[in-house]
Amino acid sequence: MHIKNYASDLTDKQWQLIAPHMPPEKERGRPRTTKLRKVVNALLYMSRTGCQWDFLPPDFPPRSTVHRYFSAWRDDGTLDEISRVLREKIRIKSGRNKYPSAAILDSQSVKIASVAESSGFDGAKLIKGRKRHILVGVLGLLMGVMVDSAAIDERRGAKLLMERIAMLFPGVIKVWADGGYSRSPLKDWFMMKFNFILEIVKRPRKKFQIVKWRWIVERTFGWFNWQRRLSKDYEYYESSAEAWVKIASINVMVHRLQPG
C-alpha cells in the first residue's frame, strides 16, 4: 500500500531532534512493531488539522495505537522532556543561557466542543468552556501550561500553574503579567513562595500600542492558533487538553530549529 506523505510530517532532520528522547522499548513483552515516528506524525497531523480520532487517515498507525501512545506520553513526562530539550536548544542557539531568568504569564479562554471534565463561564470574555494558563520565556517558548474551568480567575490560575512548575525553573527572577493579575496580593505571594518578582504590565487605554513583554505571550497564542486542534477544547480530561498545547509547542520549536 502506498503511504501518503503529509505537510505536517517531520523531515529526517526534524525527527532526529526528537528521536533520542522517545521512551525506550520495554525489556519484557512483545517487541515493538509500531514506528514511533509515524505515531508522532499522526499526532502532529491531528494538531495541525484538528482531525478527530475516528477520522485519522489510514496512512498512520491505527487510531487505538496512536491514542495509546498519546495517553502514555501525556502521563509519563515524555512530552515535557521533549519540550525541555527543544526549548534549551533554541535558547542556546539564540545566544542565551539554557535556563530562563524571566517569563511572561497569561491565559486564554476557549469554548469546549463537548462534555468535559471541567468547564465554566468566563464573565470577562463571555466564553463558556476552559481556560489555558501558560508561562512562556522571553523567546515565546512554552515553559508550562495548566488547563482548568474558564470560571477560574487569572490570579487563582496563576497560583495553580506556578505551584506545579516553579521548581523546574529556579533561575527565574522576574515574571511579567497583565492587569488581570493585579487585583489580589499576588505580588507578595510570588515573592514569598518562589522569590519571583511579579511585574504588572498594563495596556495603554487611548491608542493601539505594542506593549513591552506582553506581545511575546500574545505571539505564542498566535502560533497556537495555527493548530486547529486548539481552536476549541475537544478533550474530556484537562490533562489531555494540556498535552495538545504541549504538542503544538513541540511542533513550533521543531520547525524553529529545523525549518521544513
Number of C-alpha atoms within 10 A of each C-alpha: 4 5 8 9 11 12 11 17 18 23 15 11 13 19 16 13 16 19 13 10 13 14 13 8 10 9 7 6 7 8 9 10 6 12 10 16 18 16 21 21 22 26 27 24 22 23 24 21 15 17 16 12 15 9 9 17 15 10 14 21 18 17 17 11 12 22 16 13 15 20 13 14 17 20 14 11 12 16 21 18 15 19 24 17 15 21 26 17 17 19 18 13 12 11 8 13 13 16 17 21 16 17 25 26 25 22 24 15 25 21 19 22 13 11 12 16 12 16 22 18 18 19 11 10 11 10 17 18 24 28 28 23 22 25 25 22 23 16 18 21 24 25 23 22 23 23 28 24 22 29 20 17 17 24 15 12 24 23 15 15 19 21 12 13 15 18 11 12 14 14 13 19 16 17 21 21 23 19 12 15 23 17 10 11 10 16 17 14 15 18 14 11 12 16 14 21 18 22 16 16 17 14 15 10 7 6 7 8 9 10 13 11 18 20 13 20 26 16 13 18 17 11 15 23 15 15 23 16 24 21 16 18 25 19 19 16 16 19 17 18 23 21 23 25 23 22 25 24 23 24 22 20 20 23 13 13 16 14 12 14
